[in-house]
Amino acid sequence: MGTPHVRQRVVNQSRAGEAALPGEWLVSERFLQGVERSNVSSVFASIYGQGIEICHTSESLGMHFAFSDGLRSLNSEITNPRESDYALTARVEWKPQGGWKQLFDMTALGNNSPATLIGAAFHHQGVTGSFAGVESDSLTQFTIDATHEESEWSIMGAVVARHIVIADGGSRDEFGVLAQGALFVSDTTELYARYSLLVPDGDIKQDDPFNTITLGLNHYVHAHAAKVTLDVVWFLDPLAGTDIVNLDPNTLTGLQTSTAGDQLVFRLQFQLLF
């Protein structure tokens, strides 16, 4: 039986608010199924911040609490408009079966038994001079996500909601939905599919949902240490029709500026870790 423990760390130029993100963002880049994370993670991601985080982990329960300078504040000075007056983040994870190490990646690779993780998170920050160019009185974000892995397949899903109170009046409510599944067709080859949906505030002019489908393949030459990833990303909707904070052209996801939908991105990656 695992021994409960409490650890405290000072987070400098790190992901102090990352607990408010979907499970996909909490997994290291080395252990993803796709070449890059989804649009949902890129839009709602904390990126980097500065603060203090306290974590408690037992055999089946994990709790994370952070006090920081806000989402996407980076390693900036206290007078920088990206800095919020304060930010509070909390995440609770329940693991009814399996081991924590099984859930460090997003694949069933190496699993001998099932593993399940259910997480819920909350983030709230005060006045922020510029959150991606938006001056806000407050920002609140919620996340619910779940992951299940068997010996040959895995699934993951997440829902994210964000409420921004704008400094000059009004507010914005934005949502993200993410679903992903994978299946091993041989001992070393895995097929995966991912769907992401971004939903802007319904009261704005550019309120069209933004849909993305990703289909891909992983071939594990030597587990994650040597891995070939091939995927195709299909952005179904025009970027110009969706106004959601942080949804911009992105060289990592392959999204380009376009007034038309049906952008296709082909990606090939060889990962070598040593």
PAZAPA-4460 file (N, C-alpha, C; in steps of 0.05 Angstrom, whole numbers, plus 32768, in hexadecimal, padded with zeros to 4 digits):
% residues 274
    n_x    n_y    n_z   ca_x   ca_y   ca_z    c_x    c_y    c_z   seq   type   mol
   8011   7FE8   8000   8000   8000   8000   8012   8019   8000     1      M     A
   800B   802C   7FEF   801C   8044   7FED   801B   8055   8006     2      G     A
   8031   8062   800C   8032   8073   8023   802B   808F   801C     3      T     A
   8016   809B   8028   800E   80B7   8022   8025   80C9   8029     4      P     A
   8028   80DE   8019   803D   80F1   801F   8035   810D   8015     5      H     A
   8040   8121   8021   803B   813C   8019   8056   8148   8010     6      V     A
   8055   8156   7FFA   806E   8163   7FF1   8067   8180   7FE8     7      R     A
   8079   8192   7FED   8075   81AE   7FE6   808C   81B6   7FD4     8      Q     A
   8086   81C6   7FBF   809B   81CF   7FAE   8095   81EB   7FA5     9      R     A
   80AA   81FA   7FA1   80A8   8215   7F96   80AB   8212   7F78    10      V     A
   8097   821D   7F69   8097   8219   7F4C   80A0   8233   7F3F    11      V     A
   80B7   8233   7F32   80C2   824A   7F25   80C5   8244   7F07    12      N     A
   80B8   8255   7EF6   80B7   8250   7EDA   80AD   8234   7ED4    13      Q     A
   8098   822C   7EE1   808D   8211   7EDF   806F   8212   7EDB    14      S     A
   8062   81FB   7EDC   8045   81F9   7ED6   8035   81FA   7EEF    15      R     A
   8036   8210   7EFE   8029   8211   7F18   800B   820E   7F16    16      A     A
   7FFE   8217   7F00   7FE2   8215   7EFD   7FD9   81FD   7EEC    17      G     A
   7FEC   81EB   7EE6   7FE6   81D5   7ED3   7FD0   81C2   7EDD    18      E     A
   7FCC   81C1   7EF8   7FB8   81AF   7F02   7F9C   81B4   7EF8    19      A     A
   7F97   81CD   7EED   7F7C   81D3   7EE3   7F78   81CB   7EC7    20      A     A
   7F8B   81BC   7EBB   7F8A   81B4   7E9F   7F81   8198   7E9C    21      L     A
   7F77   8190   7E84   7F70   8174   7E7F   7F88   8162   7E84    22      P     A
   7F82   8148   7E88   7F98   8135   7E8D   7FAC   8134   7E77    23      G     A
   7FA5   813A   7E5F   7FB8   813A   7E48   7FCF   814D   7E4D    24      E     A
   7FC9   8164   7E59   7FDE   8178   7E5E   7FF1   8170   7E74    25      W     A
   7FE7   815F   7E86   7FF8   8157   7E9D   800B   8140   7E96    26      L     A
   8009   8135   7E7E   801A   811F   7E76   8032   812C   7E67    27      V     A
   804A   8122   7E6C   8062   812C   7E5F   8061   8129   7E41    28      S     A
   806E   813C   7E33   806F   813B   7E16   807A   8120   7E0C    29      E     A
   808B   8113   7E1C   8097   80FA   7E14   8083   80E3   7E11    30      R     A
   806D   80E6   7E20   805B   80CF   7E23   803F   80D4   7E16    31      F     A
   803D   80E7   7E04   8024   80EC   7DF6   801F   80D7   7DE0    32      L     A
   8006   80D5   7DD7   8000   80C3   7DC0   8004   80D2   7DA6    33      Q     A
   7FFB   80EB   7DA5   7FFF   80FB   7D8D   801A   8109   7D8C    34      G     A
   8020   8115   7D75   8039   8124   7D73   8038   813C   7D86    35      V     A
   8021   8149   7D88   801D   815F   7D9A   8002   815C   7DA9    36      E     A
   7FFE   816C   7DBD   7FE5   816C   7DCC   7FCE   8178   7DBB    37      R     A
   7FB6   8177   7DC4   7F9F   817F   7DB5   7F9B   819E   7DB7    38      S     A
   7F88   81A8   7DA7   7F80   81C4   7DA8   7F75   81CC   7DC3    39      N     A
   7F67   81B9   7DD0   7F5B   81BF   7DEA   7F72   81C6   7DFE    40      V     A
   7F87   81B6   7DFE   7F9D   81BC   7E10   7FAB   81D6   7E09    41      S     A
   7FAF   81DB   7DEF   7FBD   81F3   7DE8   7FAD   820C   7DEE    42      S     A
   7F93   820B   7DEE   7F82   8222   7DF4   7F80   8226   7E12    43      V     A
   7F7D   8211   7E22   7F78   8214   7E3E   7F91   8210   7E4F    44      F     A
   7FA8   820B   7E42   7FC0   8204   7E51   7FCA   821B   7E63    45      A     A
   7FD6   8213   7E79   7FE1   8227   7E8B   7FFC   8232   7E81    46      S     A
   800A   8221   7E71   8026   8227   7E68   8038   8228   7E81    47      I     A
   8041   8240   7E89   8053   8241   7EA0   804A   8257   7EB3    48      Y     A
   8050   8254   7ECC   804B   8268   7EE1   805E   8265   7EF8    49      G     A
   805B   8275   7F0C   806D   8274   7F23   805B   8273   7F3C    50      Q     A
   8062   8261   7F4F   8052   825F   7F67   805B   8248   7F79    51      G     A
   8049   8240   7F8B   804E   822B   7F9E   8039   8216   7F9A    52      I     A
   8041   81FD   7F99   802F   81E6   7F96   8033   81D2   7FAC    53      E     A
   801D   81C8   7FB7   801E   81B3   7FCB   800F   819B   7FC0    54      I     A
   801B   8183   7FC2   800F   816B   7FB8   800D   8156   7FCD    55      C     A
   7FF8   8146   7FCC   7FF5   812F   7FDE   7FEC   8117   7FCD    56      H     A
   7FFA   8101   7FCF   7FF4   80E9   7FBF   7FF3   80D1   7FD1    57      T     A
   7FDD   80C2   7FCF   7FDB   80A8   7FDD   7FD7   8092   7FC8    58      S     A
   7FD0   807A   7FD0   7FCD   8064   7FBD   7FB9   806A   7FA7    59      E     A
   7FA3   8077   7FAE   7F8D   807B   7F9B   7F84   8098   7F98    60      S     A
   7F91   80AA   7FA7   7F87   80C6   7FA6   7F9F   80D9   7FA3    61      L     A
   7F9C   80ED   7F91   7FB0   8101   7F8E   7FA3   811D   7F90    62      G     A
   7FB0   812F   7F9F   7FA6   814A   7FA3   7FBC   815E   7F9D    63      M     A
   7FB6   8174   7F8F   7FC9   8188   7F88   7FBD   81A3   7F8D    64      H     A
   7FCB   81B5   7F9B   7FC2   81D0   7FA1   7FD9   81E3   7F9A    65      F     A
   7FD2   81F9   7F8C   7FE7   820C   7F84   7FDE   8229   7F89    66      A     A
   7FF0   8239   7F91   7FED   8256   7F91   8002   8262   7F7E    67      F     A
   7FF8   8271   7F6A   800B   827A   7F55   8003   8296   7F4B    68      S     A
   8012   829E   7F36   800C   82B8   7F29   7FFB   82B6   7F10    69      D     A
   7FEE   829F   7F0D   7FDA   829C   7EF8   7FE3   828C   7EDF    70      G     A
   7FCF   8285   7ECF   7FD4   8277   7EB6   7FE4   8287   7EA2    71      L     A
   7FF7   827B   7E95   8007   8287   7E80   8016   82A1   7E89    72      R     A
   801C   82A2   7EA2   802B   82BA   7EAC   8049   82B8   7EA5    73      S     A
   8052   829F   7E9D   806D   829A   7E96   8080   82A3   7EAD    74      L     A
   8099   82A7   7EA7   80AC   82AF   7EBC   80AF   82CD   7EBC    75      N     A
   8098   82DB   7EBF   8098   82F8   7EBC   809B   8306   7ED7    76      S     A
   80A1   8320   7ED5   80A3   8331   7EED   8087   8336   7EF9    77      E     A
   8086   833D   7F12   806D   8340   7F20   805C   8357   7F14    78      I     A
   806A   836A   7F07   805C   8381   7EFB   8052   837B   7EDE    79      T     A
   8058   8364   7ED4   8050   835D   7EB9   8032   8359   7EB8    80      N     A
   8024   8363   7EA3   8007   8360   7EA2   7FFD   8343   7EA0    81      P     A
   800F   8330   7E99   8007   8314   7E99   8003   8309   7EB5    82      R     A
   800E   8316   7EC9   800C   830D   7EE4   7FF1   8313   7EF0    83      E     A
   7FE4   82FF   7EFC   7FCB   8304   7F0A   7FD1   830C   7F27    84      S     A
   7FBE   8319   7F34   7FC1   8321   7F50   7FC6   8308   7F62    85      D     A
   7FB8   82F3   7F5B   7FBA   82DA   7F6A   7FAE   82C4   7F58    86      Y     A
   7FB5   82AB   7F5D   7FA8   8295   7F50   7FA9   827C   7F62    87      A     A
   7F92   826E   7F63   7F8F   8256   7F74   7F87   823F   7F61    88      L     A
   7F94   8229   7F65   7F8F   8211   7F54   7F8D   81F9   7F66    89      T     A
   7F7A   81E7   7F60   7F77   81CE   7F6F   7F70   81B8   7F5B    90      A     A
   7F7B   81A0   7F5F   7F74   8189   7F4F   7F73   8170   7F62    91      R     A
   7F5E   8160   7F5E   7F5B   8147   7F6C   7F59   8131   7F58    92      V     A
   7F69   811B   7F5D   7F69   8104   7F4B   7F62   80EB   7F5B    93      E     A
   7F51   80DB   7F50   7F4A   80C1   7F5D   7F51   80AA   7F4A    94      W     A
   7F61   8097   7F54   7F6B   8081   7F44   7F5F   8067   7F50    95      K     A
   7F48   805E   7F47   7F3C   8046   7F53   7F4A   802C   7F4D    96      P     A
   7F5B   802B   7F38   7F69   8013   7F31   7F83   801A   7F22    97      Q     A
   7F96   8007   7F23   7FAF   800C   7F14   7FC3   801B   7F25    98      G     A
   7FDA   8020   7F19   7FF0   802E   7F26   7FF4   804A   7F1B    99      G     A
   7FFF   805C   7F2B   8003   8077   7F21   8016   8078   7F09   100      W     A
   802A   8066   7F09   803E   8066   7EF3   8031   805F   7ED9   101      K     A
   801C   804E   7EDA   800E   8047   7EC1   8001   8060   7EB4   102      Q     A
   7FFB   8074   7EC3   7FEC   808B   7EBA   7FFF   80A3   7EB4   103      L     A
   8019   809E   7EB4   802C   80B3   7EAD   802D   80B8   7E8F   104      F     A
   8023   80A4   7E80   8022   80A8   7E63   8004   80A7   7E5A   105      D     A
   8000   80A7   7E40   7FE4   80A6   7E35   7FE0   808D   7E24   106      M     A
   7FED   8078   7E2B   7FEB   8060   7E1B   7FEA   8047   7E2D   107      T     A
   7FE0   8031   7E21   7FDF   8018   7E30   7FF9   8008   7E2E   108      A     A
   800D   8014   7E22   8027   8006   7E1E   8032   7FFD   7E39   109      L     A
   8038   7FE3   7E3B   8044   7FD8   7E53   8031   7FD2   7E69   110      G     A
   8017   7FD6   7E66   8004   7FD1   7E7B   7FFE   7FB3   7E7E   111      N     A
   7FFD   7FA9   7E96   7FF5   7F8E   7E9C   7FDA   7F8C   7EAA   112      N     A
   7FD0   7FA4   7EB2   7FB6   7FA5   7EC0   7FA9   7FC0   7EBA   113      S     A
   7F8E   7FC2   7EBE   7F80   7FDB   7EB8   7F89   7FF1   7ECC   114      P     A
   7F86   800A   7EC2   7F8B   8022   7ED2   7F76   8037   7ECB   115      A     A
   7F6C   8044   7EE0   7F57   8059   7EDC   7F5E   8071   7EED   116      T     A
   7F5A   8089   7EE1   7F5F   80A1   7EF0   7F48   80B5   7EE9   117      L     A
   7F3C   80C1   7EFE   7F28   80D5   7EFB   7F31   80EE   7F09   118      I     A
   7F31   8105   7EFB   7F3B   811E   7F07   7F28   8135   7F04   119      G     A
   7F29   8147   7F17   7F19   8160   7F16   7F2B   8176   7F20   120      A     A
   7F28   818E   7F14   7F3A   81A4   7F1A   7F2B   81BE   7F1A   121      A     A
   7F36   81D2   7F29   7F2A   81ED   7F2B   7F41   8201   7F2B   122      F     A
   7F3E   8216   7F1D   7F52   822C   7F1D   7F43   8247   7F1D   123      H     A
   7F4D   8259   7F2E   7F42   8274   7F2F   7F58   8288   7F32   124      H     A
   7F58   829D   7F22   7F6C   82B2   7F25   7F5E   82CD   7F25   125      Q     A
   7F6B   82E1   7F32   7F60   82FB   7F35   7F67   830D   7F1D   126      G     A
   7F68   8327   7F22   7F6C   833B   7F0C   7F86   8334   7EFD   127      V     A
   7F83   8333   7EE2   7F9A   832D   7ED1   7F9A   8342   7EBB   128      T     A
   7FB0   8350   7EB9   7FB2   8366   7EA5   7FB0   835D   7E88   129      G     A
   7FBB   8345   7E82   7FBA   833B   7E67   7FBB   831D   7E67   130      S     A
   7FA4   8310   7E66   7FA3   82F3   7E62   7F9E   82EF   7E44   131      F     A
   7FB4   82E9   7E36   7FB4   82E6   7E18   7FA6   82FF   7E0B   132      A     A
   7FAD   8316   7E16   7FA3   832F   7E0B   7F89   8338   7E16   133      G     A
   7F7C   8329   7E28   7F63   8330   7E34   7F68   833A   7E51   134      V     A
   7F5F   8352   7E57   7F61   835C   7E72   7F49   8352   7E82   135      E     A
   7F4E   8343   7E97   7F38   8336   7EA6   7F39   833D   7EC3   136      S     A
   7F20   833E   7ECF   7F1E   8341   7EEC   7F21   8326   7EFA   137      D     A
   7F1A   8311   7EEC   7F1E   82F6   7EF7   7F1C   82E1   7EE1   138      S     A
   7F27   82CA   7EE7   7F26   82B3   7ED4   7F22   829A   7EE5   139      L     A
   7F0E   828A   7EDE   7F08   8271   7EEC   7F07   825A   7ED8   140      T     A
   7F14   8244   7EDE   7F16   822E   7ECB   7F11   8213   7EDA   141      Q     A
   7F01   8202   7ECE   7EFA   81E8   7ED9   7F02   81D2   7EC5   142      F     A
   7F0A   81BB   7ED0   7F11   81A4   7EBF   7F07   818A   7ECC   143      T     A
   7EFB   8179   7EBC   7EF5   815D   7EC4   7F01   814B   7EAF   144      I     A
   7F11   8137   7EB7   7F1C   8125   7EA3   7F1E   8108   7EAE   145      D     A
   7F20   80F5   7E9C   7F22   80D9   7EA4   7F33   80CA   7E90   146      A     A
   7F42   80B7   7E9A   7F54   80A6   7E89   7F50   8089   7E92   147      T     A
   7F4F   8077   7E7E   7F4E   805B   7E84   7F60   804C   7E71   148      H     A
   7F71   803A   7E7C   7F83   802A   7E6C   7F80   800D   7E72   149      E     A
   7F7F   7FFD   7E5C   7F80   7FE0   7E5E   7F9B   7FD6   7E54   150      E     A
   7F9E   7FBD   7E4F   7FB8   7FB2   7E46   7FBC   7FB8   7E28   151      S     A
   7FA7   7FBD   7E19   7FAA   7FC1   7DFC   7F9C   7FDA   7DF2   152      E     A
   7F8D   7FE8   7E02   7F80   8001   7DF9   7F7D   8015   7E10   153      W     A
   7F78   802E   7E08   7F75   8043   7E1C   7F61   8058   7E12   154      S     A
   7F54   8066   7E24   7F42   807C   7E1D   7F46   8092   7E31   155      I     A
   7F40   80AA   7E28   7F43   80C2   7E38   7F2F   80D7   7E30   156      M     A
   7F23   80E5   7E42   7F11   80FB   7E3C   7F13   8112   7E50   157      G     A
   7F0C   812A   7E47   7F0E   8141   7E59   7EFA   8157   7E50   158      A     A
   7EF0   8166   7E63   7EDF   817D   7E5E   7EEC   8194   7E6E   159      V     A
   7EEF   81AB   7E61   7EFA   81C3   7E6E   7EE7   81DA   7E69   160      V     A
   7EE3   81EB   7E7E   7ED3   8203   7E7C   7EE2   821A   7E88   161      A     A
   7EDF   8231   7E7B   7EED   824A   7E84   7EDA   8261   7E84   162      R     A
   7EDA   8270   7E9A   7ECA   8289   7E9D   7EDC   82A0   7EA2   163      H     A
   7EDC   82B4   7E90   7EED   82CC   7E92   7EDB   82E4   7E97   164      I     A
   7EDF   82F2   7EAD   7ED1   830C   7EB1   7EE3   8322   7EA6   165      V     A
   7EDA   832F   7E91   7EEA   8343   7E83   7EEA   835D   7E92   166      I     A
   7F01   836A   7E93   7F04   8382   7EA3   7EF2   8399   7E9B   167      A     A
   7EED   839D   7E81   7EDC   83B3   7E78   7EBF   83AC   7E75   168      D     A
   7EB7   8395   7E81   7E9B   838D   7E81   7E96   8374   7E71   169      G     A
   7E83   8364   7E7A   7E7C   834B   7E6C   7E8D   8334   7E75   170      G     A
   7E89   831D   7E69   7E97   8305   7E70   7E97   82F2   7E58   171      S     A
   7EA8   82DE   7E5A   7EAA   82C9   7E45   7EAA   82AE   7E51   172      R     A
   7E9A   829C   7E46   7E99   8280   7E4E   7EA2   826F   7E37   173      D     A
   7EB8   825F   7E3B   7EC4   824F   7E25   7EC7   8233   7E2F   174      E     A
   7EC4   8220   7E1C   7EC4   8203   7E23   7ED6   81F3   7E11   175      F     A
   7EE0   81DD   7E1B   7EF0   81CA   7E0B   7EE8   81AE   7E12   176      G     A
   7EE7   819D   7DFD   7EE1   8180   7E01   7EF6   8170   7DF2   177      V     A
   7F00   815B   7DFF   7F16   814B   7DF3   7F10   812E   7DF8   178      L     A
   7F13   811E   7DE3   7F0F   8101   7DE5   7F25   80F3   7DD5   179      A     A
   7F31   80DE   7DE0   7F47   80D0   7DD2   7F46   80B2   7DD9   180      Q     A
   7F4C   80A2   7DC5   7F4D   8085   7DC9   7F63   8079   7DB9   181      G     A
   7F6E   8062   7DC2   7F84   8055   7DB4   7F82   8037   7DB7   182      A     A
   7F8C   8028   7DA3   7F8B   800B   7DA3   7FA5   8000   7D97   183      L     A
   7FB1   7FEC   7DA5   7FC8   7FDF   7D9A   7FBF   7FC9   7D87   184      F     A
   7FCA   7FCB   7D6E   7FC4   7FB7   7D5A   7FDA   7FA2   7D58   185      V     A
   7FF0   7FA7   7D66   8006   7F93   7D69   8013   7F9A   7D84   186      S     A
   8028   7F8C   7D8B   8036   7F91   7DA4   8043   7FAD   7DA5   187      D     A
   804A   7FB7   7D8D   8059   7FD1   7D8C   804C   7FE6   7D7C   188      T     A
   8034   7FE1   7D70   8027   7FF5   7D5F   800C   7FFC   7D6A   189      T     A
   8007   8016   7D6C   7FEF   8020   7D79   7FE1   8034   7D66   190      E     A
   7FC7   8032   7D62   7FB7   8045   7D53   7FA8   8056   7D67   191      L     A
   7FA5   8070   7D61   7F97   8082   7D73   7F86   8096   7D64   192      Y     A
   7F71   80A0   7D71   7F60   80B4   7D66   7F59   80C8   7D7C   193      A     A
   7F57   80E2   7D74   7F51   80F7   7D87   7F3D   810B   7D7B   194      R     A
   7F2B   8114   7D8B   7F17   8128   7D83   7F18   813F   7D98   195      Y     A
   7F1A   8157   7D8E   7F19   816E   7DA0   7F05   8183   7D96   196      S     A
   7EF7   818F   7DA8   7EE2   81A3   7DA2   7EE7   81BC   7DB4   197      L     A
   7EE7   81D3   7DA7   7EE9   81EC   7DB6   7ED0   81FC   7DB1   198      L     A
   7EC4   8206   7DC6   7EAA   8214   7DC4   7EAD   8230   7DD0   199      V     A
   7EAB   8245   7DBF   7EAE   8261   7DCA   7E94   826A   7DD7   200      P     A
   7E95   8282   7DE3   7E7D   828E   7DEF   7E68   8292   7DDA   201      D     A
   7E4F   828B   7DE0   7E39   828D   7DCD   7E30   82A9   7DC8   202      G     A
   7E39   82BC   7DD8   7E30   82D8   7DD5   7E42   82E9   7DC3   203      D     A
   7E57   82DD   7DB9   7E69   82EC   7DA8   7E63   82E6   7D8B   204      I     A
   7E6E   82F6   7D79   7E68   82F3   7D5C   7E74   82DA   7D51   205      K     A
   7E8E   82D5   7D57   7E9C   82BD   7D4C   7E99   82A6   7D5F   206      Q     A
   7E80   829B   7D60   7E7A   8287   7D74   7E78   826A   7D69   207      D     A
   7E85   8265   7D52   7E84   824A   7D46   7E96   8237   7D56   208      D     A
   7E8D   821F   7D5C   7E9E   820A   7D68   7EB5   8203   7D55   209      P     A
   7ECB   81FB   7D61   7EE3   81F3   7D51   7EE9   81D6   7D57   210      F     A
   7EE6   81C5   7D42   7EE9   81A8   7D44   7F04   819F   7D37   211      N     A
   7F10   818C   7D44   7F29   8180   7D3A   7F29   8162   7D3E   212      T     A
   7F32   8154   7D29   7F34   8136   7D2B   7F52   812F   7D25   213      I     A
   7F5D   811D   7D35   7F78   8114   7D31   7F78   80F5   7D2F   214      T     A
   7F85   80EA   7D1B   7F88   80CD   7D18   7FA6   80C8   7D16   215      L     A
   7FB0   80B3   7D24   7FCC   80AF   7D24   7FD5   8092   7D2B   216      G     A
   7FEF   808E   7D2A   7FFB   8074   7D2F   8015   8079   7D3E   217      L     A
   801A   8068   7D52   8033   8066   7D60   8040   804B   7D5C   218      N     A
   8059   804B   7D55   8069   8032   7D55   807F   8034   7D69   219      H     A
   807E   8023   7D7E   8091   8025   7D94   80A8   8012   7D8D   220      Y     A
   80BE   801E   7D84   80D6   800F   7D7F   80E3   8004   7D99   221      V     A
   80E4   8016   7DAD   80EE   800F   7DC7   80DF   801F   7DDC   222      H     A
   80C5   8018   7DE0   80B3   8027   7DF1   80B3   8044   7DEA   223      A     A
   80B3   8057   7DFE   80B3   8073   7DF8   80CF   807E   7DF1   224      H     A
   80E3   806E   7DF6   80FF   8077   7DF1   8104   8079   7DD3   225      A     A
   80F7   8069   7DC3   80FA   806A   7DA6   80DF   8065   7D9A   226      A     A
   80D3   8079   7D8F   80B7   8077   7D86   80B2   8087   7D6D   227      K     A
   80A3   807B   7D5A   809B   8089   7D42   807E   8090   7D44   228      V     A
   8077   80A9   7D3F   805B   80B2   7D40   8054   80BF   7D25   229      T     A
   803D   80B7   7D1A   8033   80C2   7D01   8016   80C9   7D06   230      L     A
   800E   80E2   7D01   7FF1   80E9   7D04   7FE8   80FD   7CEF   231      D     A
   7FCE   80FF   7CEC   7FC1   8112   7CDB   7FAD   8122   7CEB   232      V     A
   7FAF   813C   7CEA   7F9D   814E   7CF9   7F8A   815C   7CE5   233      V     A
   7F71   815B   7CEA   7F5D   8167   7CD9   7F4E   817D   7CE8   234      W     A
   7F53   8196   7CE2   7F45   81AC   7CEE   7F2D   81B1   7CDC   235      F     A
   7F15   81AB   7CE7   7EFD   81AB   7CD6   7EF2   81C7   7CD1   236      L     A
   7EF7   81DA   7CE2   7EEA   81F4   7CE1   7EFD   820B   7CDC   237      D     A
   7EF3   8221   7CD0   7F05   8238   7CCC   7F0C   8246   7CE6   238      P     A
   7F25   824C   7CE9   7F2F   8259   7D02   7F21   8274   7D06   239      L     A
   7F1B   8282   7CF0   7F0F   829D   7CF2   7EF3   829D   7CFE   240      A     A
   7EE6   8286   7CFE   7ECB   8285   7D08   7EC8   8280   7D26   241      G     A
   7EDF   827C   7D33   7EDF   8275   7D4F   7EF1   8289   7D5F   242      T     A
   7EE4   8298   7D70   7EF3   82AB   7D81   7EF4   82A0   7D9E   243      D     A
   7F0A   8293   7DA5   7F0E   8288   7DBF   7F2A   828F   7DC8   244      I     A
   7F2D   8297   7DE1   7F47   82A1   7DEB   7F5C   828B   7DE8   245      V     A
   7F73   8291   7DDB   7F8A   827F   7DD7   7F86   826D   7DBF   246      N     A
   7F70   826F   7DB0   7F6E   825F   7D97   7F7A   826F   7D80   247      L     A
   7F93   826A   7D7A   7FA2   8279   7D66   7FB1   8265   7D54   248      D     A
   7FBC   826F   7D3D   7FCE   825E   7D2E   7FE4   8253   7D40   249      P     A
   7FEA   823A   7D3C   7FFC   822C   7D4F   800D   8219   7D40   250      N     A
   8027   821E   7D3F   803A   820D   7D30   803C   81F1   7D3C   251      T     A
   8037   81EF   7D56   8039   81D4   7D63   8022   81C2   7D5A   252      L     A
   800A   81CD   7D5A   7FF3   81BC   7D52   7FF0   81BC   7D34   253      T     A
   7FFC   81CF   7D26   7FFA   81D0   7D09   7FE4   81E2   7CFF   254      G     A
   7FD6   81EF   7D11   7FBF   8201   7D09   7FCA   821A   7CFD   255      L     A
   7FC0   8221   7CE5   7FC8   8238   7CD6   7FB2   824C   7CD4   256      Q     A
   7FB8   8266   7CCE   7FA4   827A   7CCA   7F95   8273   7CB1   257      T     A
   7F7A   8272   7CB3   7F6A   826B   7C9B   7F4D   8274   7CA0   258      S     A
   7F40   827D   7C8A   7F24   8284   7C8C   7F13   826C   7C83   259      T     A
   7F20   8256   7C7B   7F12   823E   7C73   7F19   8227   7C85   260      A     A
   7F06   8213   7C87   7F0C   81FC   7C97   7F1B   81E7   7C88   261      G     A
   7F1A   81CF   7C92   7F27   81B8   7C84   7F45   81BB   7C81   262      D     A
   7F53   81C5   7C95   7F70   81C4   7C95   7F79   81A8   7C9D   263      Q     A
   7F8C   819D   7C8E   7F98   8183   7C94   7FB5   8186   7C9A   264      L     A
   7FBE   8179   7CB0   7FDA   817A   7CB8   7FE4   815D   7CBA   265      V     A
   7FFA   8157   7CAD   8007   813D   7CAF   8021   8140   7CBF   266      F     A
   8024   812E   7CD3   803C   8131   7CE4   8049   8116   7CE8   267      R     A
   8064   8116   7CE8   8074   80FF   7CEC   8089   8105   7D00   268      L     A
   808C   80F5   7D15   80A0   80FB   7D29   80AE   80E1   7D32   269      Q     A
   80C8   80E3   7D36   80D8   80CD   7D42   80E2   80D8   7D5D   270      F     A
   80DB   80CA   7D72   80E3   80D2   7D8D   80FA   80C0   7D96   271      Q     A
   810F   80CC   7DA0   8126   80BD   7DAA   812D   80CA   7DC5   272      L     A
   812B   80BA   7DDA   8131   80C4   7DF5   8149   80B5   7E00   273      L     A
   815B   80C3   7E0D   8173   80B7   7E19   817D   80C8   7E2F   274      F     A
***
